[in-house]
Amino acid sequence: MFTPAPNSAAMLARRDRMPVINANKKTNPIKHPAAKGPRIFCDSAVKADILPLLKAGLIHGITTNPTLLKKAGAKSWKEAKAIMKELCALLYPLPVSLELTELTEEKMVKQATELGALGKNAIIKVPMGGYPAVVDGGDPFTGLKVIRRLWEKGIKTNVTLIFNTTQAVWAANAGATYISPFLGRVPDYINKNDKKGLTPGNSLYWMGEGEMKSANSEYVASGGEVRDAGARLIFEIANVYANYGITTEILAASIRNPVQVTECLLAGADILTVPANVLATVADHPLSDSGMVGFLEDSKAFSA
Ligand code: E4P
């Protein structure tokens, strides 16, 4: 398990600048114990996943992406927009992240305006980078330029597909409201593509064939546990943001299981976006269940 260093004064000062999410109630003498606790978003576009958690007051927003919209049944752009619009209305005023699918600066800025019109609580997800795998001769700074343009237009952004601390800092400098480090994909990728014995590059650990590089798992290259590389990414970002008093919010994403939920909390994520099926397992525990069986059995002694 990932064991971060104790929180620095800078980390605590940054925490103080985060929004209150559990306000006190005048009618309730008990002050809420987690005024600025971590926010939990549901990582889904499926209403049936979201509604129960929303009604119970257990989530503070949702994140979507083209894969999640496809899972929600969208078979056309029109259907995808209809789902996004409905989710914005359902969650209002809580934030709903809607991902751009265009690939060039002007088209992305235009699409951002289009998606922003789906709801005042729409947050525009801007993929980090220049998308060279899908854009011939693309500008590596496309994502950063779009973030900057949207900040200048007063449009909130969630910069997605973040895999190293440098990307996270550049996105913040460009004006990102949120950044989404993909915690789960880092160890996934390392486990599949790790080339042991290769020396680490410029804070990048050379993996895969040829020029393929990946996340800043220098931590792994220096002997850290592969399984902790994702949590380390969150921890590095949280510390660097604290060093500079950056209030861009760290929205930990690509979470696969309850252990990674714990790691994100230990590492200092501000928000965790978690699939509904993982949220269900986080809430429960085999020993909680078996303990309840015993208490229920013994409580029958009082049933008379
Ligand atoms: C959320 O905003 C991300 O798009 C999502 O968590 C990615 O998860 P995945 O790595 O399972 O695709």
Residues whose N, C-alpha, C, O or C-beta is under 5 A from the ligand:
A	BS01	E4P	D43 T63 T64 N65 R185 A253 S254 I255 T273
